[in-house]
Amino acid sequence: MNFEFYPLRFSFVAQDSIYFPAGKPGNILRGAFGTIFKKIACVPECVEARLCEIRAQCAYARIFEPASLGAGPSGLADWPRPFVFRAAHLDASTIAPGQPFYFDLNVFELRNPALAYFVRTFAELARQGLGPRRGRADLASVWQLDHSGHPFPMQDSPPPLSLPLLPRVETVRAIRVEFTTPTELKSGDEIATRPEFPVLFARVRDRISTLRALYGAGPLEIDFKALGQRAAQIRITHCALRQIDVSRRSSRTGQTHSIGGFVGAAEYEGELTEFVPFLEAAYWTGVGRQTVWGKGEIRTSIKT
């Protein structure tokens, strides 16, 4: 039982000064990516990707505006996008001309990943300009990442990275989870104020299962109810969080939306062995709301 995906790194060299506002690098990249991706991938007469008769064959529709075509998990009229940006390290930074920089992109679409479109789109995006000042850059190289996040040259037909979801051999009784980017977890119809383990694990489990069902090897063959019952036995022993307030303005509607959440760390104790592989996979997928532009990145470490 594995979770597979493509972790990619896009490396650039700045031609102009490039500025990334605080809390917004991932959101800026996602918006510009969608605009240019549509111009490259869609036929000229396409006005609305959701209504397009050939959307099932369109890379843009499948990846940037995915929607149910009658198959997939129930209740998901709008599917989660099969990618997330990792650009928090560019937060509030200014890249000087001639300086290298990078961001990462994790792609979860395995059946037809269209990786060449990502390369073409980011090369054009850099040429046109990044950030509010539209600073130009050159795409210098594209890398894959290994399990530890170390880059190596991307192959022409790269194999996906495979993460095992089966429990470890050794027993795990205590862990620390760091919420490194703003995180929002829904509990019922409300936003949770604390990452209680049953809520955190449920959102991690459901996201991994949904991505795998829609874009990968298929649904996880696990007992969701029993896992949830065992997760309810895990308790928080320490929790230190702070709220990050950031908002974005939609260029399409003109409305302002929050893209903030809590950051910090929580420690948990209990029979955690079977849960750790899912939490480690969530480092790559993100957890909670608005993961596509980098929210909900977590790091899990085992306490001894």
C-alpha positions as CSV (number, residue, x, y, z in Angstrom):
1,M,0.0,0.0,0.0
2,N,1.9,3.0,-1.3
3,F,1.2,6.6,-2.3
4,E,3.0,7.8,-5.4
5,F,3.6,11.2,-7.0
6,Y,6.1,13.4,-8.8
7,P,8.1,15.8,-6.5
8,L,9.7,18.4,-8.8
9,R,12.0,21.4,-8.4
10,F,12.1,24.3,-10.8
11,S,15.2,26.3,-10.7
12,F,15.5,29.8,-12.1
13,V,18.0,32.7,-12.5
14,A,16.5,36.2,-12.1
15,Q,16.9,38.7,-14.9
16,D,15.2,41.5,-13.0
17,S,14.5,42.1,-9.3
18,I,11.7,39.8,-8.2
19,Y,9.6,40.4,-5.1
20,F,7.4,37.9,-3.3
21,P,5.1,39.4,-0.7
22,A,4.8,37.9,2.7
23,G,2.5,34.9,2.9
24,K,1.7,34.9,-0.9
25,P,4.4,33.2,-3.0
26,G,2.4,30.0,-3.5
27,N,-0.8,32.0,-4.3
28,I,1.0,34.2,-6.8
29,L,2.5,31.2,-8.5
30,R,-0.7,29.3,-8.6
31,G,-2.7,32.2,-10.2
32,A,-0.1,33.0,-12.8
33,F,0.4,29.3,-13.6
34,G,-3.3,28.8,-14.3
35,T,-3.5,31.8,-16.7
36,I,-0.5,30.7,-18.8
37,F,-1.3,27.0,-18.6
38,K,-4.7,27.7,-20.2
39,K,-3.2,29.7,-23.0
40,I,-0.7,26.9,-23.8
41,A,-2.9,23.9,-23.4
42,C,-6.4,25.0,-24.5
43,V,-7.8,25.3,-28.0
44,P,-8.3,29.0,-28.9
45,E,-12.1,28.8,-29.0
46,C,-12.3,27.4,-25.5
47,V,-14.2,29.9,-23.2
48,E,-15.1,27.8,-20.2
49,A,-13.1,24.7,-19.4
50,R,-15.8,23.1,-17.3
51,L,-18.2,23.1,-20.2
52,C,-15.7,22.1,-22.9
53,E,-16.7,19.0,-24.8
54,I,-13.1,17.7,-24.9
55,R,-12.2,18.5,-21.3
56,A,-11.4,14.8,-20.6
57,Q,-8.5,15.1,-23.1
58,C,-7.5,18.6,-22.1
59,A,-4.4,18.8,-19.8
60,Y,-5.5,22.2,-18.4
61,A,-9.0,21.1,-17.6
62,R,-7.9,17.8,-16.0
63,I,-5.2,19.4,-13.9
64,F,-6.1,23.0,-13.1
65,E,-10.0,22.8,-13.2
66,P,-10.7,19.2,-12.4
67,A,-14.3,18.3,-12.0
68,S,-16.3,15.1,-11.7
69,L,-17.2,13.4,-15.0
70,G,-19.5,10.9,-13.2
71,A,-16.8,8.8,-11.5
72,G,-14.8,9.2,-8.3
73,P,-15.6,9.6,-4.6
74,S,-19.2,10.7,-3.9
75,G,-19.8,14.3,-3.0
76,L,-16.9,15.6,-4.9
77,A,-18.3,17.7,-7.8
78,D,-15.1,19.7,-7.8
79,W,-12.0,17.5,-7.4
80,P,-8.9,18.7,-5.5
81,R,-6.3,19.9,-7.9
82,P,-3.6,17.2,-8.4
83,F,-0.6,19.4,-7.4
84,V,0.7,21.6,-4.6
85,F,3.3,24.4,-4.6
86,R,6.1,24.6,-2.1
87,A,7.4,28.1,-2.1
88,A,7.2,29.2,1.6
89,H,11.0,29.8,1.6
90,L,10.4,32.7,-0.8
91,D,8.2,34.4,1.7
92,A,8.8,38.2,1.8
93,S,12.0,37.8,-0.2
94,T,13.5,39.9,-3.0
95,I,15.6,38.1,-5.6
96,A,18.3,40.3,-7.1
97,P,19.2,40.1,-10.9
98,G,21.5,37.2,-11.5
99,Q,20.5,35.4,-8.3
100,P,19.2,31.8,-8.5
101,F,16.0,30.8,-6.8
102,Y,13.6,27.8,-7.0
103,F,10.2,26.5,-5.9
104,D,8.9,23.0,-5.7
105,L,5.8,21.4,-7.1
106,N,4.4,18.0,-6.1
107,V,2.2,16.5,-8.9
108,F,-0.2,13.7,-7.9
109,E,-1.6,12.9,-11.3
110,L,-0.1,9.6,-12.3
111,R,-2.3,8.4,-15.2
112,N,-1.5,11.3,-17.5
113,P,0.8,13.7,-15.6
114,A,1.5,16.1,-18.4
115,L,4.8,17.0,-16.9
116,A,6.0,18.7,-20.1
117,Y,3.2,21.2,-19.8
118,F,4.4,22.2,-16.4
119,V,7.9,22.8,-17.8
120,R,6.6,24.9,-20.7
121,T,4.2,26.9,-18.5
122,F,6.8,27.8,-15.9
123,A,9.4,28.7,-18.5
124,E,6.9,31.1,-20.1
125,L,5.7,32.4,-16.7
126,A,9.3,33.3,-15.8
127,R,9.8,34.9,-19.2
128,Q,6.7,37.1,-18.7
129,G,7.6,38.0,-15.1
130,L,6.9,36.8,-11.5
131,G,5.4,38.6,-8.6
132,P,3.6,42.0,-8.4
133,R,6.5,43.7,-10.1
134,R,6.6,41.2,-12.9
135,G,10.3,40.6,-12.6
136,R,11.6,38.3,-15.3
137,A,13.7,35.1,-14.9
138,D,15.1,32.2,-16.9
139,L,14.1,28.6,-16.2
140,A,17.6,27.1,-15.6
141,S,16.8,23.4,-14.8
142,V,14.1,21.0,-13.6
143,W,14.9,18.4,-10.9
144,Q,13.2,15.5,-9.2
145,L,13.4,15.1,-5.4
146,D,14.1,12.0,-3.4
147,H,12.5,10.8,-0.2
148,S,14.7,13.2,1.8
149,G,14.0,16.2,-0.5
150,H,17.3,16.2,-2.2
151,P,17.3,17.1,-5.9
152,F,18.6,15.0,-8.8
153,P,18.4,15.6,-12.6
154,M,14.9,14.9,-14.0
155,Q,14.7,12.0,-16.5
156,D,12.8,12.1,-19.7
157,S,10.2,9.6,-18.4
158,P,10.7,9.9,-14.7
159,P,9.4,7.3,-12.3
160,P,7.2,8.6,-9.4
161,L,8.3,8.7,-5.9
162,S,6.7,5.9,-3.8
163,L,5.9,6.3,-0.1
164,P,4.9,3.2,1.9
165,L,1.7,3.7,4.0
166,L,2.1,0.4,5.9
167,P,3.0,0.7,9.6
168,R,6.6,0.7,10.7
169,V,8.2,-2.4,12.3
170,E,9.2,-0.4,15.4
171,T,6.6,0.8,17.9
172,V,5.9,4.6,18.0
173,R,4.5,6.0,21.2
174,A,5.2,9.7,20.8
175,I,5.5,12.2,17.9
176,R,5.9,15.9,17.3
177,V,4.1,17.5,14.4
178,E,5.2,20.9,13.1
179,F,2.8,23.0,11.2
180,T,5.3,24.9,9.1
181,T,2.8,26.8,6.9
182,P,-0.6,28.3,7.8
183,T,-3.0,25.4,8.4
184,E,-6.8,25.2,8.7
185,L,-8.5,22.0,9.6
186,K,-12.2,21.5,9.3
187,S,-14.0,19.6,12.1
188,G,-17.6,19.2,11.0
189,D,-18.8,22.5,9.7
190,E,-16.3,24.5,11.8
191,I,-12.6,25.4,11.6
192,A,-10.8,23.6,14.4
193,T,-8.9,25.8,16.9
194,R,-6.5,23.0,17.9
195,P,-5.2,20.1,15.9
196,E,-6.7,17.3,18.0
197,F,-5.4,14.1,16.6
198,P,-8.6,12.5,15.4
199,V,-9.3,15.7,13.4
200,L,-5.8,16.0,12.0
201,F,-5.5,12.3,11.1
202,A,-9.0,12.2,9.5
203,R,-8.1,15.1,7.2
204,V,-4.7,13.6,6.3
205,R,-6.2,10.1,5.6
206,D,-9.0,11.5,3.5
207,R,-6.8,13.7,1.4
208,I,-4.3,10.9,0.7
209,S,-7.1,8.5,-0.1
210,T,-8.9,11.0,-2.4
211,L,-5.8,11.9,-4.3
212,R,-4.9,8.2,-4.8
213,A,-8.5,7.4,-5.9
214,L,-8.8,10.2,-8.4
215,Y,-5.3,10.4,-9.8
216,G,-3.3,7.3,-8.7
217,A,-3.5,3.6,-8.1
218,G,-7.1,3.7,-6.7
219,P,-8.8,3.9,-3.3
220,L,-7.0,2.9,-0.2
221,E,-8.2,-0.5,1.0
222,I,-8.4,0.4,4.7
223,D,-11.1,0.4,7.4
224,F,-11.7,4.1,7.7
225,K,-14.1,3.7,10.7
226,A,-11.7,1.5,12.7
227,L,-8.8,3.8,12.0
228,G,-10.8,6.8,13.1
229,Q,-11.7,5.0,16.4
230,R,-8.1,4.2,17.1
231,A,-7.1,7.8,16.3
232,A,-9.5,9.0,18.9
233,Q,-7.4,7.4,21.5
234,I,-4.4,9.6,20.7
235,R,-4.0,12.6,23.0
236,I,-2.2,15.9,22.7
237,T,0.5,16.4,25.4
238,H,1.8,19.8,24.2
239,C,0.4,22.4,21.8
240,A,2.0,25.8,20.9
241,L,0.3,27.6,18.0
242,R,0.0,31.1,16.7
243,Q,-2.3,32.5,14.1
244,I,-1.1,33.9,10.8
245,D,-3.5,36.4,9.2
246,V,-3.0,36.7,5.4
247,S,-5.5,37.5,2.7
248,R,-5.7,37.4,-1.1
249,R,-7.8,39.3,-3.6
250,S,-9.4,37.2,-6.3
251,S,-8.7,38.7,-9.8
252,R,-11.8,36.9,-11.1
253,T,-14.4,38.0,-8.6
254,G,-12.6,41.0,-6.8
255,Q,-13.4,39.4,-3.5
256,T,-10.9,39.2,-0.6
257,H,-10.3,35.7,0.9
258,S,-8.3,34.6,4.0
259,I,-5.3,32.4,3.2
260,G,-4.1,32.3,6.8
261,G,-4.1,29.7,9.5
262,F,-2.2,28.5,12.5
263,V,1.5,27.6,12.6
264,G,3.5,26.0,15.4
265,A,3.8,22.5,16.8
266,A,1.8,19.8,18.7
267,E,3.0,16.7,20.4
268,Y,1.0,13.5,20.7
269,E,1.2,10.3,22.7
270,G,-0.5,6.9,22.2
271,E,-0.3,3.9,19.9
272,L,0.9,5.9,16.9
273,T,2.7,3.3,14.8
274,E,0.1,2.9,12.1
275,F,-0.5,6.6,11.7
276,V,3.1,7.8,11.2
277,P,3.4,6.8,7.5
278,F,0.2,8.8,6.7
279,L,1.5,11.9,8.6
280,E,4.9,11.6,6.8
281,A,3.1,11.5,3.4
282,A,1.2,14.6,4.4
283,Y,4.5,16.5,4.3
284,W,4.2,16.2,0.5
285,T,0.4,16.5,0.1
286,G,-0.4,19.1,2.7
287,V,-3.5,18.9,4.9
288,G,-6.5,21.0,5.4
289,R,-7.9,23.9,3.3
290,Q,-6.2,25.6,0.4
291,T,-3.2,23.2,0.2
292,V,-2.7,23.9,-3.5
293,W,-0.7,27.0,-2.8
294,G,1.3,25.5,0.0
295,K,-0.9,25.7,3.1
296,G,-1.0,22.8,5.6
297,E,2.6,21.6,5.2
298,I,3.5,19.5,8.2
299,R,6.7,17.8,9.4
300,T,6.5,14.8,11.7
301,S,9.3,13.6,13.9
302,I,9.3,10.6,16.3
303,K,10.1,11.2,19.9
304,T,12.2,8.7,21.8
